[in-house]
Amino acid sequence: MFIVSLLCNPDRAALDPAIVEALRNAWGGGDIRWLAPDLAAEFPVPRVPDNRDSVWNEFQAVQVDLVIQPAAGRRKAMLIADMDSTMIAQECIDELAAEAGIGPQVAEITARAMNGELDFEGALNERVALLTGQDAGIIDKVLDDRITFTPGGATLVATMRANGGYAVLVSGGFTNFADRVAAMLGFDESRANTLLIDHGRLSGSVAEPILGRAAKVDALREISARRGLTPDQVMAVGDGANDLGMLGLAGAGVALHAKPSVAAQCDIRINHGDLTALLYLQGYARDEFLPG
């Protein structure tokens, strides 16, 4: 048995019951369950329909996300999340560069790396080197003035943890940001790269080994095993090429507002909803959400 989920942006809740019912009827589905009025609905189907991809495109055109996943085990016991452009709306290194006056140069490298066009580790070293000599106080300034949280993130973490889940933030960015973001959003632990500082200034280097795509996969395997879980019991979320490994390994890998080359490789794609979509995908109704 499979579950079909239909979701839209909470700021523009306009999921028409008529199109939900029409799709249920066309696919021979079971009873419709509304998880949130005009926002999120689901119904069971006995198999994945042959025309899933074409129907997905039709729903994207009306700004509705459509996901089909196995019914069994969809409520996960662990969340592993990327930080930049996932739990927060920005790329921290781009914001550091913008504050330092070299924003466009660094942002272009970031975009290519996240789209899989450049080696992640090499691109990170190249960008960090451009920040050599900047006063370390730039980190707190960026945190205070430039970083915003992606809507629904705190609710996602709080609701999963209240239901026995464990939450991990893994970032190819920097501990200087990830530790604070993790604490503010309620994560149980975080992992990221260490941006080296020498006499109060950025040294232009990152401590080795660099946490990239392979390290995120290792984190998922190691932490889930430590907690007596299998990867199937994990939900992962990210947006960049360095997230693809963990998205593919997790029982539910969610590409959230992802780069096109990343979304093309993922079955679960959220292009219109916010981070609460990950709760609806697990079958949580809105009245079960906890504030972050």
Residue pairs with C-beta under 8 A, 6 or more apart in sequence:
1 44
1 45
1 46
1 70
1 71
1 72
2 44
2 45
2 46
2 47
2 48
2 68
2 69
2 70
2 71
3 42
3 43
3 44
3 45
3 68
3 69
3 70
3 71
3 74
3 283
4 23
4 24
4 27
4 29
4 42
4 43
4 44
4 45
4 66
4 67
4 68
5 40
5 41
5 42
5 65
5 66
5 67
5 68
5 69
5 280
5 281
6 15
6 20
6 23
6 40
6 41
6 42
6 59
6 64
6 65
6 66
7 15
7 39
7 40
7 64
7 65
7 67
7 270
7 272
7 273
7 277
7 280
7 281
8 14
8 15
8 38
8 39
8 40
8 63
8 64
8 65
8 272
8 273
9 63
9 272
9 273
9 274
10 39
10 151
10 152
10 273
10 274
10 276
12 63
13 36
13 37
13 38
13 39
14 38
14 63
15 38
15 39
15 40
15 41
15 64
17 41
19 62
19 64
20 32
20 41
20 43
21 32
23 29
23 55
24 30
24 32
24 43
27 45
27 49
28 45
28 46
29 43
29 44
29 45
30 43
30 44
30 45
31 43
31 44
32 41
32 42
32 43
33 41
33 42
33 43
34 40
34 41
35 41
35 42
35 280
35 283
35 284
35 285
35 286
36 280
36 285
36 286
39 286
40 277
40 280
40 286
42 280
42 283
44 71
45 68
48 68
49 55
49 68
52 66
52 68
55 66
56 66
59 65
59 66
60 66
60 271
60 272
63 272
64 272
65 269
65 270
65 271
65 272
65 273
65 277
67 267
67 268
67 269
67 270
67 281
68 267
69 252
69 267
69 268
69 281
73 232
73 233
73 251
74 252
74 281
74 282
74 283
75 163
75 282
75 283
75 284
76 160
76 165
76 233
76 234
76 235
76 251
76 252
76 282
77 164
77 165
77 166
77 227
77 229
77 233
77 234
78 165
78 166
78 167
78 168
78 223
78 224
78 227
78 229
78 233
78 234
78 235
79 156
79 157
79 160
79 165
79 166
79 167
79 168
79 234
79 235
79 236
79 237
79 278
80 168
80 170
80 216
80 219
80 220
80 223
80 234
80 235
80 236
80 237
80 246
80 250
81 87
81 167
81 168
81 169
81 170
81 187
81 236
81 237
81 238
82 170
82 171
82 172
82 216
82 237
82 238
82 239
82 240
82 243
83 92
83 169
83 170
83 171
83 173
83 177
83 178
83 181
83 192
84 90
84 91
84 92
84 93
84 171
84 172
84 173
84 240
85 91
85 114
85 239
85 240
85 257
86 150
86 237
86 238
86 239
86 243
86 256
87 149
87 150
87 153
87 169
87 181
87 185
87 275
88 147
88 148
88 149
88 150
88 177
88 181
89 147
89 148
89 149
89 150
90 146
90 147
90 148
91 107
91 110
91 114
91 173
92 142
92 147
92 173
92 174
92 177
93 106
93 110
93 124
93 127
93 128
93 131
93 173
93 174
94 103
94 106
94 107
94 110
95 142
95 146
95 147
96 106
96 131
96 134
96 138
96 139
96 142
97 103
97 105
97 106
97 107
97 127
97 130
97 131
98 106
98 107
98 146
99 138
99 141
99 142
99 146
100 131
100 134
100 138
102 130
102 131
105 130
106 127
106 130
109 118
109 123
109 126
109 127
110 123
110 127
112 118
112 123
113 119
113 120
113 123
113 124
113 240
113 241
113 242
114 239
114 240
114 241
114 242
114 259
114 262
115 240
115 241
115 259
115 260
115 261
115 262
116 241
116 244
116 259
116 261
116 262
120 172
120 210
120 212
120 213
120 241
120 242
121 210
121 212
124 172
124 193
124 206
124 210
124 212
125 205
125 206
125 210
128 195
128 202
128 204
128 205
128 206
129 204
129 205
130 204
131 202
131 204
132 202
132 203
132 204
133 201
133 202
133 204
134 201
134 202
135 200
135 201
135 202
136 197
136 200
136 201
136 202
137 200
138 202
139 174
139 176
139 177
139 195
142 177
143 176
143 177
143 180
147 177
147 181
149 181
149 184
149 185
150 274
150 275
151 274
151 275
151 276
152 274
152 275
152 276
152 277
153 185
153 275
153 292
154 184
154 185
154 186
154 291
154 292
155 275
155 276
155 279
155 289
155 290
155 291
155 292
156 275
156 276
156 278
156 279
156 292
157 167
157 185
157 186
157 187
157 292
158 186
158 290
158 291
158 292
159 279
159 284
159 288
159 289
159 290
160 167
160 279
161 167
161 186
161 188
162 290
166 188
166 223
166 227
167 186
167 187
167 188
168 187
168 188
168 189
168 190
168 191
168 219
168 223
169 178
169 181
169 182
169 185
169 187
169 189
169 190
169 191
169 192
170 190
170 191
170 192
170 211
170 215
170 216
170 219
170 220
170 246
171 177
171 178
171 190
171 191
171 192
171 193
171 211
172 192
172 193
172 210
172 211
172 212
172 216
172 240
172 242
173 192
173 193
174 192
174 193
174 194
174 195
174 206
175 190
175 192
175 193
175 194
175 195
176 195
177 192
178 190
178 191
178 192
179 190
179 192
181 190
182 189
182 190
185 292
186 292
189 223
191 211
191 215
191 219
192 211
193 206
193 207
193 210
193 211
194 206
194 207
195 202
195 206
196 202
196 203
196 204
196 205
196 206
196 207
197 203
209 215
212 242
213 241
213 242
213 243
213 244
213 245
214 245
216 238
216 242
216 243
216 245
216 246
217 245
217 246
217 249
219 246
220 231
220 234
220 236
220 246
220 249
220 250
221 231
221 249
224 230
224 231
224 233
224 234
230 251
231 249
231 250
231 251
232 251
233 251
234 249
234 250
234 251
234 252
235 250
235 251
235 252
235 253
235 254
235 278
235 281
235 282
236 243
236 246
236 247
236 249
236 250
236 252
236 253
236 254
237 247
237 253
237 254
237 256
237 275
237 278
238 244
238 246
238 247
238 254
238 255
238 256
238 258
238 262
239 255
239 256
239 257
239 258
239 259
239 262
240 258
240 259
240 262
241 259
241 261
241 262
243 255
243 262
244 262
244 265
244 266
246 253
247 253
247 254
247 255
247 262
247 265
247 266
248 265
252 268
252 281
252 282
253 266
253 267
253 268
254 266
254 268
254 269
254 270
254 277
254 278
254 281
255 262
255 263
255 265
255 266
255 268
255 269
255 270
256 270
256 275
256 277
257 270
257 271
258 266
258 269
263 269
263 271
268 281
270 277
270 278
273 280
276 286
276 289
279 288
279 289
